[in-house]
Each structure stands twice: as C-alpha cells, then as structure tokens.
Amino acid sequence: MRAAAPTAAAPTAAAPPAVWLYPARSPAEPSSTRRRPIVLIHGFRGDHHGLALIAHELRDRDVWVPDLPGFGSAPPPERGLDLAAFTAHIRALCGACEAASGRRPILIGHSFGSALAAHAYAQRPDISSGLGLLSPIVQPALEGSARVLTQLTRLYYAAGAALPERLGSALLAHPLIVRGMSEVMATSSDRMTRRFIHDQHARHFSDYADRRSLAEAYQVSIEHTVAEVADELAHASRPLLVVAGDDDLIAPIEAAAGFVADLRDQHVPVDAQTLTGVGHLLHYERPAAVADAIERFARTVDGA
C-alpha cells in the first residue's frame, strides 16, 4: 500500500498491489478506529488519482483507493481481465481493509467502478457494510441515450486493438482524442475546473498496462451494469447510496432515478442525491458535495 499525501502511513502487507491510503485526519478524531473505512473504486481508464479529491475531503475516516487491475500501477492478471477478475480483486481489497482496520468497510464505486462494486457486493454482501454508487451505470451502453457515441467509442477501441502495436497504441493514447473525450464528459463552466479535468485526463487517462487489458476492460464496461444485480442488492437488505449528476451524458439521471425507484419498491433503504448542473465527472466537478453525501451515508451505516 502506498501512503497518499499529505499524511504518511505504513503499508499493509495483506492488501492487493497499488492501494493508496488516505488516513483520517479530523482534529476532533485523529483515529478512525470507531468509524468504518471507505473503499473507493475508480472508473474506466482511470486510476486512484481520479478519486483523490473525494478521498482528501473525507477527513473523518480512513479511505482506501486502489488502482484496478490493468490500470495505474496494478498489473492485469495473467489470465486476462473479465468481470470475475475485477470483482475478485475488489473482494480481496475489502477483506484486507477489514483485516487492517478491524471494521468492515463501506464500498463506493464511480461509473464503471459502480458496476464492479455492485457486482462484487451482490456476490458477497459480507464484504461491505453498505454500498455507494456514484454516477452509476444503470443501462447497457449500447441501449442508452448515448448509444451513437458508444458505437463510435467501440469502433475506436476495436481499431486500437486491431492495428499494429505502434499504430494501435498511438491511436488509443492520442492526445487529441483523449482531449475530445474529456471535453465531452466535462460540464463545468468554470475555466480552472475544466483545465484541471483536462490535465488529469492528459496525465492519467492512458496509464493502462497494455492494449489487451484495455480492450478486455472496455468489453466489461459496456456489458455490465448495476441494474443486473438489483435483485441481489435488494436481498442484501443493507443501505445504499446513489449520487448522480442531472447533466450526465454517460449515465443519464433518468436511468439512475428509475433504478432507485425500483429498489425502494423492494423496500431497500436508498439515500439518493442529485447534484444539479453536474455531469459524469462529479468527482472532479463537485468533490466536496460528493464527500459530504458519502460521509452522511457512512455515519448512518456506522450507527446501524
């Protein structure tokens, strides 16, 4: 485990590789021993940097942020990447977090990470005391309102995988294409925020292990959703948090609202928060608001 600035921490040998710890640092409670830790799961083509702003805002409890297999500093498994590989990694991470802290963590996933977290939790609800979904992927990518964009993206990744190594890698990491994707996802009108978003994508959006693992992860991202495991989430009978932006092109707010309504119909306690004027990148555009929603939810789980 690697300690995240500004506070140093000792590594945890039991944790999977490439995990960053953001220790609790509230002046009123420097130790998080009485509060459950948070595990944050990033989205497609991201790494731990994408959730750093939220992690830093969660001052009252420990936060674990991994790089998913195949991204950042985490190598892909030799057998390749599929849904099972991702969910096994998340389960191992939650187990290591509980072993290190003595408390079962709260699992939170953003975008692609929301689908992975939901599936891992549905398979083994005992890995977490609650589940949070940020910008949740509810609809299959090819069926949503952005399906034309998805088809173009699918062709892009197919070309990146099929071309010779040098050309394919150049296409997948081309700065203009990365910037175009960033422009599509960013909704903030604040120039400094947009500049930061584009800088983060330029720095980290192409930090993946290889073309094969990227193609495999992309396939998982368009094939699986949180809605696939709605019944399992209902049967788990544990609290859920859903935070979505009302201007999200990738994960439309209407789909998130329908997902929440279906769960509430099954008597699942869902804390649903809508952020106005925010798109898919709520972790960049409104990190403090997202962290506030997570902290309120976590305190409810702490007291359950």
N, C-alpha and C positions, 0 to 999 in steps of 0.2 A: 504494500500500500504506500502511496506517496502522499505526503502531507501537503495540503493546499495553503497557500499564503492567505492571511498573514501569520497563522499560528502553526507551529511545528507539532508533529505527533509521531509516536513510534509506529513502525509498520506492524501489520498484523499478519503473521505467517499463514494463518488459515484462510485468508481471503484469496479469491481468484486474482490473476495479474491485472495490473493497471487499474487500481482503485484509488481515488483521491478522497481523503478525509478532511472535512471542514468541521473542526471541533466547536462545541458550544462555547460561546464567549459572552454571555449575558453577565453584566456586573452583579446582578442580583443572584444569579445562579451559575457560577463558573463551571460547575459539573452538570452533565446531563443525565446523571445516574437515575433520576426519578422520572425522566421523560424519555419516551421512545425515540430511537434514532430514525432518521429518514433515509431511504434509499431512492435516489433519483436515476431514472433510465432515460438516456437521450434518444433522439430521433435518427432517421436515416441520413447517412453521410455526415453525421455529427460525431462529436466525442465529448469528453467531460467539460470542455471549455464552454459548450453551449448552455450548460445549466449552472455555470459558476456564479452568475449574478443572483439567481434564486438561492443557491446554497449560502452565499455570503449574507443574504438577508435573513436567513433562518438562524438567528443568533442564539436561540434558547435551547437548541438541541444539536446533537451530532448529526452530520449529513454525510452520507457515503455516495460518491458519484463515480461509477465505473466508465471505462471505455468498453463498449460492446465488442465481442469478438469480430475481428476483421477491420476494426476502426481504431484510430489513435494508436496507442501503444499495445493494444491487445491483439495477439496473433489469432488467426482463424484456426479452428480445429482441423486436423489432417483430413478428416472425413468430409469436410466441407460444411457449409452453413445452410441450415434449414430451420424451421420453427422450433424443432426439438432441441437443436443446439443452442439457440438463443434462450429458450425457457430453462434449460438445464443450467446455463450459466447464471441466470437470474436467481434460480432457486439456491444454487451454491453460494452466491453472494449474500442472499438474505440469511442463510444459515450461518455464514461466517460472521455477519453483523450481529446476529443474536448471540453467538458464542462469545464475541468480544465485548458486547455491551451488557449482557445479561437480561436484555429485554427484546421482545420480538419487534422487529422494525415495522414501519409503515412504508409501503411500496408505492412510488409515484412514477408514472411514465408520461413522456411527452410525445405526441404524434405517433410515429412508428413505434416508439417506446411504450406508448399507451397500449397498443395491441399486444406487444410482447409481454408487458407486465400483467395485463388482463388474462392472457393465456396461462402464464406461469402461476398466477394466483388461483385461477379456476382449476388447474390441475392439482394444486396443493395449497388450499386456503390457509393451512397452518404456517406457511412461510411468512405471513404478514398479519398484522392486527387490523389493517384497513388498506384500502386501495384508492389511489388518486389518479385521475385521468385528465391530462392537460391537452387541449386541442385533440380530443380523441378521434381516432379513425373509426367511424361507425359504418360507412358504406364502402363496399369494394371500389377501388379506384376507377375501374372501368365502367361503373354504374352511376357514379356521382355526377354532379353538375360540371365538374372539370374533366369529364372523360376525354374530350378532344385534346386537352393539354396532356392528359395521361397517356394517350395514344402516341403523341409526339415524343413524350419522355421515354416511352417504351422503345420506340424506334431508335432513339438516341443511345440507350443502354445496349440494345441489341447490336448496333453498329460498333459501339465501343468494344464489345466482346468479340465481334467477328473480324474486325480489321487486324492486320499485322500488329504485333506488340507496340512498336513505336508509334504508329498512327493511332491505334486504339487508345493508348494511354494519353496521347496528346489531346485527343477529342474529349475524353472523359474529364480531363483536368484543364481544359481550355479556359483561360481567364475570362474571355468574353461570354462564354456560355454560363460559367459559374456566376458572373455578374448578372446575366439575364435572369437566371433562376432567383437570385437574391432580390432583384427588382420586382419580380412577380409576387414574391412572398411578403415583402415589406409593405406595410400600410401606413406607418407613421409619417406624419408630415414634418416632423422635427428633423432638421438637417443633421444635427450631431448624432441623433439616434440612427438615422439611415446610414451615415458614414460609418458608425460603429458596426452595424449589421453587415455592411458590405466588406468591411475589413475582416471581421470574424470569418465570414464565408471564404474570403480570399486566402486566409491563413489556414483554415481547418477543414474546409469542405472536401478537399481532395486528399485528406490524410487517411487513406484506406490502404489495406495490406496489398491487394493486387486486384486485377480485373476480374478474376474468377470469383473471389469472395464478394466483390461489389455487385456483380451480376446476380449471385445467389441471394444476397441480402435484398436486392431490389425485387426479386421474384417473391420473396416472403412478404415484402411490404405491400405489394399490390394484391396478394392473395388472401390476406388475413385481416380481420377487424376485431374490435371489441365486442361487436354485436354477436359474433359467432358463439361467444361464451356467456351470453346474457343469462341463460337459464342457470348455468353453473354459478354465476355471481349471485343470483337470487337465492340459490340453495345455500350458499355460504353464510347468509344471514349476518353479514358484517357491514359496517358503514362504508359508503363510497363517497368520494369527492369527484365532481366533474367541473372543470374550469374551461370555458370556451370563449373565443372572441366572436363578436357578432359580424365581423367583416372578414371571416376566414374563407378563402377560396378553396383551400385544400381539404378542409374538414368543415363543411357548412354547418352553421349554428342550428339550422332546422333539423339536421340529422341528429345532432347531439341532444336537442330538446326532445325529439321522439324517443331516443334511447333512454333518456332519463324518465320520461313518462311511462314507458314500458316497465322499467324497473320498479318505479313507485307503485304501479298497478299490482306488482308482485310483493308489495309491502317491504321493499328494500329501502333502508334509510339513506337517501341520496342528498348530499349537500351540493346543489348546483349553483354555480356562479357564472354570470355572463359579464364579460368585460366589453364595454362599448367602445367602438372606434378602433378595435384591435383585430388583427388578422391572425395568421397561423403562428407568427413569431412572438407570441405573448411573453416568452421567456426573455426576449430582448427588449420588447417594447413596454412591458409593464411588469418587470420582475418583482418589484416591491408589492404590488397588488396580488400577484400570484403567491408570493411567500406569505402574505397575510392570510390568504384563503387556506393555504396549507397549514399554517400554524393554528388557526382556529379549529380546523378539522382535526389536527393532531391532538389538541388539548381535549377535544371531545372523546377521541379514542383513548387517550391517557386515562380519562375518568371512567371509561366503560367497565 
